[in-house]
């Protein structure tokens, strides 16, 4: 029975080579036999379809003759039984870019790399830790030095991380020769592949101890507390992070430690709001100051400044105080402060104040109430 390669890959007959390649990668990841829930038969079928449709000559023959061209013996034909007898893809049929994408997630099996950090002996590196810390608004603007108390695994105080009782003899692992890794050759449906795996005899440490440390049970680590001092850079904002290299979880058997990621949350300020590197605030002024002009004191994070108010200033007018905002990260530059003016209208007036206001005049179509000159 003829196979529908287009249906197997889930593409149309007019699909481009890029579309075929994309569909192949997705299905290969999904059905790879070394992945949990993988399907070797399905994976072979996907590869068979891809090897034909990704090759322009084979695709033309397939479109004309169907899978019957497999047994025709013509130039460029494809026969899955030949593939199986040969023990894998022939060199001219392999797209190593595709294989790198597919096998990238199975580095421990095929020896193509991937995975987490590893120590010099091949032992697994420690995981990254993530925490959140809250800082004051001023600390985010000007920077600060903070101390963090962190409960985590630390190097065993008794064996100094060796996993051996003090005075106990430590020898190189005879199985891996001290490297912590061993080479293995695996027979797979794509041929024999050499892989590098962690030595099971020493667990990747590359050494054997005569007596394991009783304090940490040979792990080389114990629970403890770290007091970390770190710097808050001036200009940092909520949602940004600080990375402390090597302050994450310790690696097993001497593996490299992970990093500590500190996510910053900035507490709000009582009258400033931040947008980028600029600060925004409101300032209420009296009606006479708005009408006649003058100066008003504005509080900034650096101290007080006098802001000039021109005569006739209206509510919602915004004035800029330059270079008093938030410092730019890694740049010697600061944002600005933008002050929005709110003109305060008095709610209660005595007779004299009313008469003074009435004396300012009446606009077209206006009638001022309250008695006096224009009642």
ChimeraX attribute file (.defattr): number of C-alpha atoms within 10 A of each C-alpha:
attribute: neighborCount
match mode: 1-to-1
recipient: residues
	/A:1	6
	/A:2	8
	/A:3	12
	/A:4	13
	/A:5	25
	/A:6	17
	/A:7	11
	/A:8	18
	/A:9	24
	/A:10	15
	/A:11	16
	/A:12	12
	/A:13	12
	/A:14	9
	/A:15	13
	/A:16	13
	/A:17	14
	/A:18	10
	/A:19	15
	/A:20	21
	/A:21	16
	/A:22	15
	/A:23	17
	/A:24	25
	/A:25	18
	/A:26	12
	/A:27	18
	/A:28	25
	/A:29	18
	/A:30	17
	/A:31	19
	/A:32	20
	/A:33	17
	/A:34	15
	/A:35	13
	/A:36	9
	/A:37	10
	/A:38	15
	/A:39	16
	/A:40	15
	/A:41	11
	/A:42	17
	/A:43	19
	/A:44	19
	/A:45	18
	/A:46	21
	/A:47	20
	/A:48	17
	/A:49	24
	/A:50	22
	/A:51	21
	/A:52	23
	/A:53	25
	/A:54	17
	/A:55	13
	/A:56	12
	/A:57	13
	/A:58	20
	/A:59	19
	/A:60	13
	/A:61	20
	/A:62	20
	/A:63	13
	/A:64	11
	/A:65	13
	/A:66	16
	/A:67	21
	/A:68	15
	/A:69	19
	/A:70	19
	/A:71	10
	/A:72	12
	/A:73	11
	/A:74	11
	/A:75	10
	/A:76	13
	/A:77	18
	/A:78	22
	/A:79	16
	/A:80	17
	/A:81	10
	/A:82	12
	/A:83	16
	/A:84	14
	/A:85	9
	/A:86	13
	/A:87	15
	/A:88	17
	/A:89	18
	/A:90	12
	/A:91	8
	/A:92	6
	/A:93	12
	/A:94	12
	/A:95	11
	/A:96	10
	/A:97	8
	/A:98	15
	/A:99	12
	/A:100	13
	/A:101	12
	/A:102	18
	/A:103	20
	/A:104	17
	/A:105	17
	/A:106	17
	/A:107	16
	/A:108	16
	/A:109	17
	/A:110	19
	/A:111	17
	/A:112	16
	/A:113	15
	/A:114	12
	/A:115	13
	/A:116	12
	/A:117	17
	/A:118	19
	/A:119	19
	/A:120	16
	/A:121	20
	/A:122	24
	/A:123	27
	/A:124	24
	/A:125	22
	/A:126	23
	/A:127	19
	/A:128	18
	/A:129	16
	/A:130	13
	/A:131	11
	/A:132	11
	/A:133	11
	/A:134	12
	/A:135	18
	/A:136	14
	/A:137	23
	/A:138	18
	/A:139	18
	/A:140	23
	/A:141	24
	/A:142	16
	/A:143	18
	/A:144	15
	/A:145	10
	/A:146	12
	/A:147	11
	/A:148	11
	/A:149	10
	/A:150	13
	/A:151	11
	/A:152	16
	/A:153	17
	/A:154	19
	/A:155	19
	/A:156	21
	/A:157	13
	/A:158	18
	/A:159	22
	/A:160	15
	/A:161	20
	/A:162	22
	/A:163	27
	/A:164	25
	/A:165	21
	/A:166	14
	/A:167	9
	/A:168	14
	/A:169	12
	/A:170	16
	/A:171	12
	/A:172	16
	/A:173	20
	/A:174	13
	/A:175	16
	/A:176	21
	/A:177	13
	/A:178	18
	/A:179	21
	/A:180	26
	/A:181	23
	/A:182	16
	/A:183	13
	/A:184	13
	/A:185	11
	/A:186	13
	/A:187	10
	/A:188	10
	/A:189	17
	/A:190	14
	/A:191	15
	/A:192	12
	/A:193	14
	/A:194	15
	/A:195	17
	/A:196	18
	/A:197	19
	/A:198	21
	/A:199	23
	/A:200	13
	/A:201	16
	/A:202	22
	/A:203	18
	/A:204	28
	/A:205	28
	/A:206	26
	/A:207	22
	/A:208	19
	/A:209	18
	/A:210	12
	/A:211	16
	/A:212	21
	/A:213	22
	/A:214	14
	/A:215	17
	/A:216	20
	/A:217	15
	/A:218	19
	/A:219	20
	/A:220	26
	/A:221	26
	/A:222	18
	/A:223	11
	/A:224	13
	/A:225	12
	/A:226	14
	/A:227	10
	/A:228	12
	/A:229	11
	/A:230	15
	/A:231	11
	/A:232	19
	/A:233	19
	/A:234	18
	/A:235	23
	/A:236	24
	/A:237	22
	/A:238	14
	/A:239	11
	/A:240	12
	/A:241	19
	/A:242	15
	/A:243	16
	/A:244	16
	/A:245	12
	/A:246	16
	/A:247	21
	/A:248	22
	/A:249	19
	/A:250	25
	/A:251	22
	/A:252	21
	/A:253	27
	/A:254	26
	/A:255	20
	/A:256	23
	/A:257	22
	/A:258	21
	/A:259	19
	/A:260	20
	/A:261	19
	/A:262	18
	/A:263	17
	/A:264	20
	/A:265	19
	/A:266	19
	/A:267	14
	/A:268	13
	/A:269	11
	/A:270	8
	/A:271	11
	/A:272	19
	/A:273	16
	/A:274	17
	/A:275	12
	/A:276	12
	/A:277	20
	/A:278	20
	/A:279	22
	/A:280	17
	/A:281	18
	/A:282	16
	/A:283	18
	/A:284	15
	/A:285	18
	/A:286	12
	/A:287	18
	/A:288	15
	/A:289	18
	/A:290	22
	/A:291	15
	/A:292	12
	/A:293	15
	/A:294	14
	/A:295	14
	/A:296	15
	/A:297	11
	/A:298	15
	/A:299	15
	/A:300	15
	/A:301	15
	/A:302	10
	/A:303	8
	/A:304	10
	/A:305	13
	/A:306	12
	/A:307	16
	/A:308	12
	/A:309	18
	/A:310	14
	/A:311	13
	/A:312	13
	/A:313	19
	/A:314	14
	/A:315	16
	/A:316	13
	/A:317	11
	/A:318	17
	/A:319	14
	/A:320	15
	/A:321	17
	/A:322	12
	/A:323	13
	/A:324	20
	/A:325	25
	/A:326	26
	/A:327	23
	/A:328	17
	/A:329	15
	/A:330	9
	/A:331	8
	/A:332	7
	/A:333	13
	/A:334	18
	/A:335	19
	/A:336	17
	/A:337	25
	/A:338	20
	/A:339	21
	/A:340	17
	/A:341	20
	/A:342	19
	/A:343	20
	/A:344	15
	/A:345	11
	/A:346	8
	/A:347	5
	/A:348	7
	/A:349	10
	/A:350	7
	/A:351	10
	/A:352	10
	/A:353	11
	/A:354	16
	/A:355	16
	/A:356	12
	/A:357	13
	/A:358	18
	/A:359	12
	/A:360	8
	/A:361	11
	/A:362	12
	/A:363	8
	/A:364	6
	/A:365	5
	/A:366	8
	/A:367	9
	/A:368	14
	/A:369	10
	/A:370	11
	/A:371	11
	/A:372	14
	/A:373	11
	/A:374	13
	/A:375	9
